[in-house]
Amino acid sequence: MSIGDNGRPVAAITGASSGFGKIYAKRLASEGYDLLLVARREEKLLETTKEIKQERDVEIETISADLSVLDDIIRVERRLESIPSLRYLINNAGFGGNQKFPDVFIDVETKMVLTHCLAPMRLCRAALVPMKAQGKKRDAGYIINVSSVSGFLAGEGAADYTATKAYLITFSKSLQCDVGRFGVRVQALCPGFARTGFHDAETMRYSNLKETVPNFLWQRADRVVDASLRSLRRPFRPNVVCIPTIVYKIAGYFGSSWLFAPLRILLSRGTIR
Ligand SMILES: NC(=O)c1ccc[n+]([C@@H]2O[C@H](COP(=O)([O-])OP(=O)(O)OC[C@H]3O[C@@H](n4cnc5c(N)ncnc54)[C@H](OP(=O)(O)O)[C@@H]3O)[C@@H](O)[C@H]2O)c1
């Protein structure tokens, strides 16, 4: 039996080997979705598969793919296009960095742009093929692009990260304008700090955020995922942008509203207006 057989709904999740992606996989499996799980580390994907299969009677397929490589992205696209009952695409794969320009590792920054921008854009198009073919006016499909509250902010050592996450916010809003008419809902999820594998990744080795960010600013990853799914399924037109928790809603507003411009200028010693 393979995923989506007999029309069973399928959820495709990138970055499913850890963190938010793994939690989305468990949540959607518990609702009866078959899963297509994507990430680079095959052994971690198999671990996730085994954990889910112990508890849920769903079909799971894994694709080991590096979403900073075009050939791998295209391989995932082809599979998405071929699943008639695809209901969810969760573009979650991503990583951080904290090098300041010009002393960045330019290959890593390039991979970040490809993974955070190019891959989600192309995978959205591919997923929309079966979603649009549903011919429905509602509930044809759900797309979550995992951005970050930092997509509203700016700061040292995060030029590429904040910019790629801002891309996902604007992309998601405009995408919703295009696809709402055939029953697809889009979300840009904007979490703040959450304890996942994110801060232990190799690209974050010079970061001391884990030690310096106060406890009250850390969100539980499972609560972020629950807030995302709840918001996406609201019966009345939900917001495209989902920022879980009030602290980060304020942070997002702080980074984007003219009302906070004086404070932004003050805190950044005049470098950000
Ligand atoms: N945790 C936070 O504080 C936080 C806050 C705001 C936003 N976010 C966003 O949340 C998303 C998920 O991160 P997380 O917090 O759950 O961190 P995580 O536990 O490190 O998970 C990241 C996932 O992305 C996958 N991934 C990374 N680069 C990839 C690539 N080139 N190709 C394919 N898969 C790749 C990783 O799998 P492999 O290594 O196996 O490929 C892993 O499954 C990211 O987009 C991140 O920017 C996180």
The ligand as an SDF file (V2000), in Angstrom:
LIG
                    3D

 48 52  0  0  0  0  0  0  0  0999 V2000
   13.2460   26.8980   16.5970 N   0  0  0  0  0  0  0  0  0  0  0  0
   13.1320   28.2020   16.5070 C   0  0  0  0  0  0  0  0  0  0  0  0
   13.4780   28.9700   17.4210 O   0  0  0  0  0  0  0  0  0  0  0  0
   12.5270   28.7970   15.2430 C   0  0  0  0  0  0  0  0  0  0  0  0
   11.9930   30.0750   15.3080 C   0  0  0  0  0  0  0  0  0  0  0  0
   11.4290   30.6290   14.1700 C   0  0  0  0  0  0  0  0  0  0  0  0
   11.3630   29.8910   12.9900 C   0  0  0  0  0  0  0  0  0  0  0  0
   11.8930   28.6440   12.9640 N   0  0  0  0  0  0  0  0  0  0  0  0
   11.8190   27.9070   11.6760 C   0  0  0  0  0  0  0  0  0  0  0  0
   11.2160   26.6520   11.8940 O   0  0  0  0  0  0  0  0  0  0  0  0
   11.5940   25.7670   10.8350 C   0  0  0  0  0  0  0  0  0  0  0  0
   11.8860   24.4000   11.4180 C   0  0  0  0  0  0  0  0  0  0  0  0
   13.0120   24.4950   12.2660 O   0  0  0  0  0  0  0  0  0  0  0  0
   13.0590   23.8170   13.7020 P   0  0  0  0  0  0  0  0  0  0  0  0
   13.0250   24.8950   14.6970 O   0  0  0  0  0  0  0  0  0  0  0  0
   12.0900   22.7090   13.8130 O   0  0  0  0  0  0  0  0  0  0  0  0
   14.5790   23.2930   13.6790 O   0  0  0  0  0  0  0  0  0  0  0  0
   15.1880   21.8280   13.5020 P   0  0  0  0  0  0  0  0  0  0  0  0
   14.7340   20.9650   14.6150 O   0  0  0  0  0  0  0  0  0  0  0  0
   16.6430   22.0470   13.3020 O   0  0  0  0  0  0  0  0  0  0  0  0
   14.5250   21.3100   12.1420 O   0  0  0  0  0  0  0  0  0  0  0  0
   14.9270   21.7840   10.8910 C   0  0  0  0  0  0  0  0  0  0  0  0
   14.5050   20.7840    9.8360 C   0  0  0  0  0  0  0  0  0  0  0  0
   14.8430   21.2910    8.5400 O   0  0  0  0  0  0  0  0  0  0  0  0
   15.5290   20.2810    7.8190 C   0  0  0  0  0  0  0  0  0  0  0  0
   16.4350   20.9070    6.8640 N   0  0  0  0  0  0  0  0  0  0  0  0
   17.3560   21.8730    7.1080 C   0  0  0  0  0  0  0  0  0  0  0  0
   18.0300   22.1690    5.9890 N   0  0  0  0  0  0  0  0  0  0  0  0
   17.5200   21.3620    5.0100 C   0  0  0  0  0  0  0  0  0  0  0  0
   17.8110   21.1790    3.6400 C   0  0  0  0  0  0  0  0  0  0  0  0
   18.7770   21.8720    3.0130 N   0  0  0  0  0  0  0  0  0  0  0  0
   17.0910   20.2700    2.9470 N   0  0  0  0  0  0  0  0  0  0  0  0
   16.1410   19.5480    3.5530 C   0  0  0  0  0  0  0  0  0  0  0  0
   15.8240   19.6740    4.8450 N   0  0  0  0  0  0  0  0  0  0  0  0
   16.5060   20.5650    5.5730 C   0  0  0  0  0  0  0  0  0  0  0  0
   16.2570   19.4690    8.8910 C   0  0  0  0  0  0  0  0  0  0  0  0
   16.4590   18.1280    8.4620 O   0  0  0  0  0  0  0  0  0  0  0  0
   17.8430   17.5170    7.9680 P   0  0  0  0  0  0  0  0  0  0  0  0
   18.9380   18.1360    8.7620 O   0  0  0  0  0  0  0  0  0  0  0  0
   17.6650   16.0570    8.2050 O   0  0  0  0  0  0  0  0  0  0  0  0
   17.8960   17.8510    6.5330 O   0  0  0  0  0  0  0  0  0  0  0  0
   15.2100   19.4570   10.0050 C   0  0  0  0  0  0  0  0  0  0  0  0
   14.2950   18.4210    9.8070 O   0  0  0  0  0  0  0  0  0  0  0  0
   12.7820   26.4220   10.1340 C   0  0  0  0  0  0  0  0  0  0  0  0
   12.3620   26.9120    8.8860 O   0  0  0  0  0  0  0  0  0  0  0  0
   13.1640   27.5710   11.0590 C   0  0  0  0  0  0  0  0  0  0  0  0
   13.7230   28.6630   10.3620 O   0  0  0  0  0  0  0  0  0  0  0  0
   12.4690   28.0630   14.0490 C   0  0  0  0  0  0  0  0  0  0  0  0
  1  2  1  0
  2  3  2  0
  2  4  1  0
  4  5  1  0
  4 48  2  0
  5  6  2  0
  6  7  1  0
  7  8  2  0
  8  9  1  0
  8 48  1  0
  9 10  1  0
  9 46  1  0
 10 11  1  0
 11 12  1  0
 11 44  1  0
 12 13  1  0
 13 14  1  0
 14 15  2  0
 14 16  1  0
 14 17  1  0
 17 18  1  0
 18 19  2  0
 18 20  1  0
 18 21  1  0
 21 22  1  0
 22 23  1  0
 23 24  1  0
 23 42  1  0
 24 25  1  0
 25 26  1  0
 25 36  1  0
 26 27  1  0
 26 35  1  0
 27 28  2  0
 28 29  1  0
 29 30  1  0
 29 35  2  0
 30 31  1  0
 30 32  2  0
 32 33  1  0
 33 34  2  0
 34 35  1  0
 36 37  1  0
 36 42  1  0
 37 38  1  0
 38 39  2  0
 38 40  1  0
 38 41  1  0
 42 43  1  0
 44 45  1  0
 44 46  1  0
 46 47  1  0
M  CHG  2   8   1  16  -1
M  END
$$$$
